Amino acid sequence: MAMTWIPFAFPGVPAVRCAFHTRCGGASQDPWGGGNISLEVGDAPEAAIANRRELSSSLGLDGWAECRQVHGDVMVFDPAPLDLATPPQTEADGLATSRPGLGLVIKTADCQPVLIAHESGRYIAALHVGWRGNRIDFPASGVRAFCDRYGLAPRDLLAVRGPSLGPAAAEFVNFDSEWGDDFARWFRTRERTMDLWTLTRHQLAQAGLAPERIHALDLCTGTLADTFFSYRRERVTGRQASIIWIDPALA
């Protein structure tokens, strides 16, 4: 079965394209069943490589850039394209480029992929925001670093948050030690769950993005088992890709 993805287009920015890949299709076998694209989760390398190649080809990418995600706040600017058969070596959780055709890839299985575009369509960024990323305010620091690098203003950015662990599924039984009072407004005490979606929106707005320019795909990876991988649901599982790129034909 062919790989599948959910397309997204930023209003008024036709040169920038986004795709949120699902687990459907692909060559991997259970428990990485379907379209796993990570070379770092124990899947058969030949299956993951085949999935990566098919996804890249079907999206028409000229190159693929990713990092070894470590739940931090490091950004990599203007990354070189990677060999799709080679695991990433650079430890970081954010990527940015002005190079048309280069897909910036974020791998997730519950964490929030945040894709960002400048209104000119000439600059893009991609952030991997796990709950630890929220705790260190990576949505805001990533935006600041992106703007500083290319001389941009946050008000001229647009962002979209992809499929990730929804408010009803993001349970934290150790709220006091893992989060603390600064995050109490996003914690549902009785259910012991965090509204990470609203927290990320707040952090992007605090960084200077206009609220109406912050978009989201409210699809919960924890509950949509047939569509998305989820680490909370299955500790051994694959990763889906969220990809942003500048269309060379429109750049």
Secondary structure, 3 states (H helix, E strand, C coil): CCCCEEEEECCCCCCEEEEEECCCCCCECCCCCECCCCCCCCCCHHHHHHHHHHHHHHHCCCEEECCECCCCCCEEECCCCCCCCCCCCCECCEEEECCCCEEEEEEECCCEEEEEEECCCCCEEEEEECHHHHHCCHHHHHHHHHHHHHCCCHHHEEEEECCECCCCCCECCCHHHHCCHHHHHHEECCCCEECHHHHHHHHHHHCCCCHHHEEECCCECCCCCCCCCCCCCCCCCCCEEEEEEECCCCC
